[in-house]
Amino acid sequence: MSASSDTETPLATEMDTTIRDVLETACPGLRVDSLRTLDAGYTSRQWVAETDEGPLLVKVPRRNRDPEHLRRLVASTRVAAEHGIPVMRFRALVAHSSALDGPALIQEFQEGEPAADGWQTFDDQRRLALSRELGVLVGRLHSIEGRHFGDVLDAGKVTSLEESVDSEVEGLLSQTVAELVGDATALRAAIAKAVSRLAPSASVPALTHGDLWLPNILLRDGRISCVLDFEHATYADRFRDFGKLDEHVFDAFAAGRDAFLESYAATCPLPEDWELRLDLAHLLHSLGMYVYFLQWTPKWAPQYRRQVQEWLRKNS
């Protein structure tokens, strides 16, 4: 959400007028001085409003337009905030706007640099420092225990990792032709075997972000200032968050992964079976990304199918 990604637009357009009306209705007494679109994110359209009460961000979902999805986002973010994780604060949730034909979310706007942008310009020493800082932050997040597996609003909650993984796998396979990832029966059996090898401590759910990578982290003066977009957060095995981090950050910077793990373990100690849990987390990440990209960007799906098939070959 850096200033360089903003696009100044006049208030005269029909959509800008609609966003202004949504803001003033949701926040009575608020004066909107100016409005600009924000070129950020894939799943929503966003506007920054300069108001007499400070800058506010308006998000209008493009893909998942169920207001319950936004309620889960708000609830998850607030749980993280209660435990000291730096996050956005929310002003209002509009469950349904007739003008938008759907929901909208109004929250504070924070200036800052997306960590993905900073990472590209950092030298190795600054990347190592950011990796260590990220390890502490993620360790603090994963130290937040839940009473069940599932989202913070109790949807789909179960009491064991086995039930959670089984439910997730069946949900993913039901969204695609299971045979596209190989022998579905063999895949189910291999996943069940992998879960059975884990220690009982794996059934202690932790708050996971669900979409943890550098674009969802904001920097100020080179330090982490905010974690964004808890819309996929859930109580799950904590190593699930490592899938996206490894793929998009540490696969290309192994020294950063070592630094991250060291500070993470100092904050949230690693169990003896952590590598087994991580291997399963990578598989579930690949399967989830395969189903996701089949729907939204099919050209990216084959690489995840190959990862699932490779995991199955190694674990059959």
KOLTOR-278512 format. One line per field, with one value per residue (C-alpha): x, z, y; residue number from 1. Coordinates in Angstrom, 2 decimals, decimal comma, padded with zeros to 5 digits, always signed. Layout:
u: (X_...)
w: (Z_...)
v: (Y_...)
n: (NUM_...)
REM end
This chain:
u: (+000,00_+002,74_+001,88_+003,43_+000,66_-002,12_-003,95_-005,56_-009,11_-011,82_-014,91_-017,07_-017,15_-020,22_-018,28_-016,46_-019,79_-021,11_-018,09_-018,49_-022,15_-021,29_-018,72_-020,99_-023,85_-021,72_-019,93_-022,52_-021,02_-017,88_-016,68_-014,97_-012,50_-011,00_-010,94_-008,43_-008,28_-005,59_-003,93_-003,39_-004,67_-006,29_-009,47_-010,95_-011,23_-009,91_-010,22_-008,45_-010,59_-009,08_-011,57_-011,88_-011,17_-008,04_-007,47_-009,77_-009,59_-012,70_-012,52_-015,15_-014,65_-014,42_-014,44_-015,91_-018,81_-020,32_-020,46_-019,67_-016,27_-015,64_-016,92_-014,38_-011,68_-012,58_-012,86_-009,51_-007,76_-009,12_-007,91_-004,45_-004,59_-005,54_-002,27_-000,07_+000,16_+000,32_-002,80_-005,30_-008,21_-011,70_-014,28_-017,37_-018,59_-021,38_-023,07_-024,91_-024,98_-027,68_-025,52_-022,62_-024,88_-022,72_-020,65_-017,90_-015,33_-014,10_-010,84_-007,99_-005,41_-001,74_+001,03_+003,88_+005,82_+004,74_+007,44_+007,57_+008,78_+011,32_+012,62_+013,49_+015,75_+017,28_+020,76_+021,28_+021,94_+018,68_+016,85_+018,31_+017,19_+013,67_+013,62_+014,50_+011,87_+009,31_+010,23_+009,48_+006,20_+004,97_+006,06_+003,95_+001,00_+001,31_+001,50_-002,20_-004,01_-007,59_-010,10_-010,83_-009,75_-011,69_-012,33_-012,65_-016,43_-016,68_-017,69_-016,73_-015,00_-013,57_-011,47_-008,60_-006,04_-007,14_-010,72_-009,53_-007,23_-009,77_-012,47_-010,15_-008,91_-012,42_-013,50_-010,64_-011,09_-014,81_-013,99_-012,05_-011,70_-009,77_-007,98_-006,26_-003,88_-003,35_-004,92_-007,35_-007,74_-003,97_-003,68_-006,26_-004,51_-001,07_-002,37_-004,08_-000,81_+001,13_-001,28_-001,09_+002,69_+002,37_+002,64_-000,49_+000,79_-000,07_-003,71_-003,19_-004,65_-002,94_-004,08_-002,71_-002,84_-003,64_-002,11_+001,23_+003,73_+005,50_+002,69_+000,56_+003,17_+003,67_+007,00_+007,78_+011,43_+012,37_+010,63_+007,37_+004,56_+001,42_+000,18_-002,63_-005,54_-006,48_-009,33_-008,06_-007,09_-008,12_-007,17_-005,05_-001,71_+000,71_+003,04_+000,38_+001,62_+005,06_+003,85_+003,48_+006,48_+008,75_+007,47_+007,57_+010,32_+012,71_+013,03_+015,14_+016,90_+017,91_+019,91_+016,75_+014,89_+017,55_+017,36_+013,56_+013,48_+015,97_+013,95_+010,66_+011,81_+013,03_+009,51_+007,43_+009,56_+009,66_+008,27_+010,23_+007,97_+008,03_+009,58_+006,84_+004,23_+005,96_+006,01_+002,25_+001,74_+003,58_+001,37_-001,84_-000,55_+000,14_-003,26_-005,03_-003,15_-003,89_-007,63_-007,48_-005,61_-007,75_-010,61_-008,94_-005,71_-005,49_-002,05_-000,48_-002,23_+000,05_+003,07_+001,03_-000,37_+003,19_+004,06_+001,10_+002,03_+005,66_+004,62_+002,36_+005,19_+007,46_+004,79_+003,02)
w: (+000,00_-000,91_-002,23_-005,57_-006,17_-005,77_-008,76_-008,31_-009,61_-009,54_-007,41_-010,46_-011,63_-010,85_-008,81_-006,81_-005,97_-004,89_-002,64_-001,10_-000,37_+001,18_+003,43_+004,58_+005,25_+007,18_+009,14_+009,95_+010,30_+008,35_+005,85_+002,74_+001,37_-001,48_-002,90_-004,92_-006,20_-004,88_-007,26_-004,74_-004,28_-006,55_-004,69_-004,11_-005,47_-003,08_-002,50_-000,09_+001,31_+002,95_+005,64_+008,58_+010,79_+008,96_+005,91_+005,48_+003,11_+001,42_+000,13_-002,20_-002,78_-006,33_-005,75_-002,44_-001,87_+001,07_+004,02_+006,36_+004,71_+005,73_+009,25_+009,56_+008,32_+010,94_+013,74_+012,88_+012,68_+016,06_+017,68_+016,28_+017,54_+021,04_+021,13_+019,98_+016,25_+014,33_+012,14_+010,58_+012,62_+011,16_+011,10_+009,59_+007,75_+005,25_+004,87_+001,74_-000,25_-002,89_-004,88_-004,89_-004,97_-002,27_+000,83_+001,61_+004,38_+005,78_+007,73_+008,62_+005,94_+006,82_+004,71_+004,11_+001,64_+000,72_+001,99_-001,45_-002,89_-000,16_-000,51_-004,15_-003,24_-000,02_+000,07_+001,74_+005,18_+005,17_+003,89_+006,75_+009,24_+007,79_+007,86_+011,57_+012,32_+010,37_+012,32_+015,63_+014,32_+012,88_+016,06_+018,11_+015,78_+016,05_+019,84_+019,78_+020,46_+019,48_+021,14_+017,86_+014,23_+011,96_+011,66_+014,61_+014,15_+014,71_+011,15_+010,28_+013,61_+014,49_+017,42_+015,79_+013,07_+011,40_+011,04_+009,88_+007,17_+005,99_+005,69_+003,82_+001,39_+000,59_+000,05_-002,34_-004,29_-004,65_-006,49_-009,28_-011,11_-008,47_-011,06_-012,42_-009,46_-009,78_-008,05_-005,63_-003,52_-003,18_-002,35_+000,43_+001,86_+001,74_+003,49_+006,19_+006,74_+006,99_+009,62_+011,62_+011,98_+013,79_+017,54_+019,56_+019,87_+016,19_+017,27_+019,10_+016,73_+016,29_+014,62_+011,09_+008,63_+005,63_+003,02_+004,55_+002,08_+001,55_-000,32_+002,84_+005,06_+005,29_+006,10_+007,55_+007,68_+006,67_+009,67_+009,78_+010,69_+009,79_+008,73_+006,18_+004,93_+007,46_+005,19_+005,03_+008,70_+010,58_+013,56_+012,01_+012,29_+012,53_+009,84_+007,21_+007,01_+005,95_+002,56_+000,92_+002,73_+001,54_-002,03_-002,53_-000,18_+001,15_-001,72_-003,42_-000,26_+001,92_+004,33_+005,06_+005,85_+008,40_+010,01_+010,01_+011,60_+014,30_+015,46_+014,98_+017,15_+019,85_+019,96_+019,33_+019,90_+017,15_+018,06_+017,27_+014,34_+012,81_+009,53_+009,05_+009,73_+007,32_+004,58_+004,99_+005,02_+001,71_+000,18_+001,34_+000,09_-003,35_-003,49_-002,40_-004,93_-007,68_-007,06_-006,67_-009,92_-011,84_-011,10_-011,43_-013,46_-015,06_-016,59_-013,10_-012,03_-013,67_-011,48_-008,36_-009,87_-010,43_-006,82_-005,58_-007,84_-006,73_-003,06_-003,70_-005,39_-002,38_+000,17_-001,40)
v: (+000,00_+002,44_+005,85_+004,90_+002,36_+004,95_+006,39_+009,78_+009,87_+012,54_+012,07_+012,60_+008,97_+006,90_+004,31_+007,00_+008,61_+005,20_+004,57_+008,02_+007,30_+003,90_+005,56_+008,35_+005,93_+003,43_+006,17_+008,88_+012,35_+011,45_+014,06_+012,66_+015,21_+013,17_+009,68_+007,70_+004,15_+001,85_-000,57_-003,38_-006,92_-009,46_-010,32_-006,87_-003,36_-000,73_+003,00_+005,33_+008,13_+011,19_+012,14_+014,53_+011,50_+010,37_+008,14_+005,14_+002,17_+000,79_-002,78_-004,25_-008,00_-009,25_-013,01_-014,12_-011,73_-013,59_-011,14_-014,06_-014,23_-010,62_-011,30_-014,10_-011,73_-009,13_-011,69_-013,33_-009,97_-008,95_-012,18_-011,49_-007,90_-009,06_-011,00_-008,15_-008,85_-005,54_-005,44_-003,06_-001,69_-001,88_+000,89_-000,73_-003,81_-003,24_-006,65_-005,57_-002,38_-002,21_+000,21_-002,28_-005,34_-006,85_-006,16_-003,67_-003,34_-000,03_+000,04_+002,36_+003,02_+002,67_+004,12_+001,74_-000,34_-003,87_-006,21_-007,82_-004,51_-003,99_-007,53_-006,88_-003,94_-005,31_-006,77_-010,16_-008,68_-006,73_-009,81_-011,83_-009,20_-009,20_-013,03_-013,00_-010,38_-012,38_-015,54_-013,81_-012,41_-015,73_-017,51_-015,10_-015,65_-019,43_-019,22_-018,27_-021,55_-022,32_-024,62_-026,36_-026,68_-024,36_-020,64_-018,28_-018,05_-021,83_-022,73_-026,30_-026,80_-030,22_-031,39_-033,27_-032,73_-035,96_-034,71_-031,30_-032,65_-035,21_-032,55_-030,20_-032,85_-034,01_-030,42_-029,78_-032,97_-032,30_-029,06_-030,72_-033,99_-035,92_-038,04_-034,92_-035,06_-038,81_-041,78_-040,08_-043,21_-043,55_-039,85_-040,11_-043,16_-041,51_-038,39_-040,47_-042,37_-039,10_-037,78_-041,02_-040,61_-037,28_-036,83_-035,95_-032,37_-031,91_-031,84_-028,54_-025,93_-022,57_-019,37_-019,47_-016,59_-018,80_-016,46_-015,61_-014,14_-010,84_-008,99_-009,33_-007,69_-003,94_-002,27_+001,12_+002,21_-001,33_-002,95_-004,89_-002,50_-004,46_-007,89_-007,63_-009,73_-012,39_-013,47_-017,07_-017,29_-020,41_-022,52_-025,25_-027,01_-024,11_-025,41_-024,76_-021,17_-022,40_-023,64_-020,25_-018,74_-021,53_-021,40_-017,64_-016,49_-019,10_-021,58_-018,92_-017,72_-020,66_-018,50_-016,53_-019,74_-020,73_-017,29_-017,42_-020,88_-019,91_-016,90_-018,74_-021,66_-019,27_-017,80_-020,93_-024,07_-026,69_-030,14_-033,28_-034,16_-030,69_-031,84_-034,44_-031,79_-029,44_-032,08_-032,60_-028,82_-028,49_-031,17_-029,50_-026,14_-027,62_-029,31_-026,11_-023,98_-026,48_-026,26_-022,47_-021,85_-024,30_-021,92_-018,53_-018,82_-022,29_-021,71_-021,85_-025,07_-027,70_-026,93_-027,66_-030,85_-032,01_-031,23_-033,27_-036,17_-036,04_-036,08_-039,06_-040,98_-040,39_-041,27_-044,24)
n: (1_2_3_4_5_6_7_8_9_10_11_12_13_14_15_16_17_18_19_20_21_22_23_24_25_26_27_28_29_30_31_32_33_34_35_36_37_38_39_40_41_42_43_44_45_46_47_48_49_50_51_52_53_54_55_56_57_58_59_60_61_62_63_64_65_66_67_68_69_70_71_72_73_74_75_76_77_78_79_80_81_82_83_84_85_86_87_88_89_90_91_92_93_94_95_96_97_98_99_100_101_102_103_104_105_106_107_108_109_110_111_112_113_114_115_116_117_118_119_120_121_122_123_124_125_126_127_128_129_130_131_132_133_134_135_136_137_138_139_140_141_142_143_144_145_146_147_148_149_150_151_152_153_154_155_156_157_158_159_160_161_162_163_164_165_166_167_168_169_170_171_172_173_174_175_176_177_178_179_180_181_182_183_184_185_186_187_188_189_190_191_192_193_194_195_196_197_198_199_200_201_202_203_204_205_206_207_208_209_210_211_212_213_214_215_216_217_218_219_220_221_222_223_224_225_226_227_228_229_230_231_232_233_234_235_236_237_238_239_240_241_242_243_244_245_246_247_248_249_250_251_252_253_254_255_256_257_258_259_260_261_262_263_264_265_266_267_268_269_270_271_272_273_274_275_276_277_278_279_280_281_282_283_284_285_286_287_288_289_290_291_292_293_294_295_296_297_298_299_300_301_302_303_304_305_306_307_308_309_310_311_312_313_314_315_316)
REM end
